[in-house]
Amino acid sequence: MFAGSNRLTIDDKGRLAIPARLRAQLADEYGKELAVTLGPECIEIYPAPVFRTMAQQIPKIADRAKRVLVQRLFLGNAVESEIDGQGRIGVPPLLRDMKALGTDVVLVGAYDHFELWSYAQWQANNTEGQTHYADAFAALAVP
């Protein structure tokens, strides 16, 4: 399970260094292959096996319009890559532009994948989310 957030920088070549503890966890659980794609709110980064499992579910979406939309946006913007020797992955320019990433970003653990946000958008999302957090948290069945 991936959790926590890390404020990072995307370099001038569009590379993001994955923190060492996350690289080790990825390697142990999934290997070095990742898929970087467009999510509904941010860029999402999936271990390749998780991405492929999700992709296999897309043809099962009964509503044709929703299925085509997910195919185009989730699959059509996906780039599979491998963590390089320095622990970095490339974030495609198209995705960086679509989500206005810039260089100052936050990598967020989201259970089985990561979210990649611009720092400013992450801060705004957290501020807005605070107003609904108590209600959402109450949905957890925690003893």
Secondary structure, DSSP 4 states (H G I P E B T S, - for coil): -B--EEEEEB-TTSEEEPPHHHHHHHHHHT-SEEEEEE-SSSEEEEEHHHHHHHHHHGGG-SSHHHHHHHIIIIITT-EEEE--TTSEEE--HHHHHHTT--SEEEEEE-BSSEEEEEHHHHHHHHHHHHHHHHHHHHTS---
